[in-house]
Amino acid sequence: MSTTWSNHNRQQLADAEHDIAVRVVEGLPPRPEDVETVRRLLAKRHAYLEATEPKLAAQVSKLSDLAPNRPDPAQLEAGHLGDPESSPATDDDNNNF
C-alpha cells in the first residue's frame, strides 16, 4: 500500500463521506462502492500516518477504539445507524455550555 496522502485523496474521501451522508439522510442505505472507497482511503491515510507520524498514528488508533457510539460497519453498510430514540436527550444534556 502506498504511503502517500494527497489533496486528491482528501477530496475523494470527503466526496465519498458526503455521498454516504446524503443517502443516509434520505433514508437510503449507502452505496457499497462509497463504503469501500471510504474504507480504502482511511486505510491509506492511516498507513501514511504510520509511515510519517508513528506516534500520531498510535494516538488515532487508540482514540478510534475509544470512540463512543461508533456505528457497527455492518449496520452502516445496511443503512441502519441505530435508533436515535434509544438514548433521548435530557434537560441536563441541553444545558452544558
C-alpha positions in Angstrom: 0.0 0.0 0.0 1.3 3.4 -0.9 2.4 5.7 1.9 1.5 9.0 0.3 -1.5 11.1 1.0 -2.5 13.9 -1.3 -5.2 16.6 -1.7 -6.8 14.4 -4.3 -7.1 11.6 -1.7 -8.5 14.0 0.8 -11.1 15.2 -1.8 -12.1 11.7 -2.7 -12.6 10.8 0.9 -14.7 13.9 1.5 -16.8 13.2 -1.6 -17.5 9.6 -0.6 -18.3 10.6 3.0 -20.7 13.3 1.7 -22.4 10.8 -0.7 -22.9 8.4 2.2 -24.3 11.1 4.5 -26.8 12.3 1.8 -28.1 8.8 1.2 -28.5 8.1 4.9 -30.3 11.4 5.5 -32.6 10.5 2.6 -33.3 7.1 4.4 -31.4 5.1 1.8 -28.5 2.7 2.5 -25.1 3.9 1.5 -23.8 2.6 -1.8 -21.3 -0.3 -1.3 -18.7 1.5 -3.6 -18.8 4.6 -1.4 -18.4 2.5 1.7 -15.4 0.7 0.1 -13.9 4.0 -1.0 -14.0 5.3 2.5 -12.5 2.2 3.9 -9.7 2.1 1.3 -8.9 5.8 1.8 -9.0 5.6 5.6 -6.6 2.6 5.5 -4.3 4.6 3.1 -4.4 7.6 5.3 -3.6 5.5 8.4 -0.7 3.8 6.5 0.6 7.3 5.6 0.4 8.4 9.3 2.2 5.2 10.4 5.0 5.9 8.0 5.3 9.7 8.7 4.0 10.2 12.2 4.0 6.9 14.1 3.1 8.5 17.5 0.2 10.3 15.9 -1.0 7.1 14.2 -0.9 5.2 17.5 -3.0 8.0 19.1 -5.5 7.9 16.3 -5.8 4.1 16.7 -6.3 4.5 20.4 -8.9 7.2 20.0 -10.8 5.1 17.4 -11.0 2.3 19.8 -12.4 4.6 22.5 -14.9 6.4 20.2 -18.4 6.1 21.8 -21.5 5.3 19.8 -19.5 4.4 16.7 -21.8 2.6 14.3 -21.1 -1.0 13.5 -19.7 -1.2 10.0 -22.1 -3.9 9.1 -25.0 -1.7 10.2 -23.6 1.2 8.2 -23.4 -0.9 5.1 -27.0 -2.0 5.6 -28.1 1.6 6.2 -29.0 1.1 9.8 -27.3 3.6 12.1 -29.1 2.7 15.3 -32.2 4.0 17.0 -31.9 7.7 17.9 -34.8 7.2 20.4 -32.8 4.7 22.4 -30.9 7.4 24.2 -33.1 10.5 24.4 -31.6 13.8 25.4 -32.3 15.1 28.8 -32.6 18.7 30.0 -29.1 18.3 31.5 -27.7 17.3 28.1 -29.0 20.5 26.6 -27.7 22.9 29.2 -24.0 22.0 29.2 -22.3 25.2 28.0 
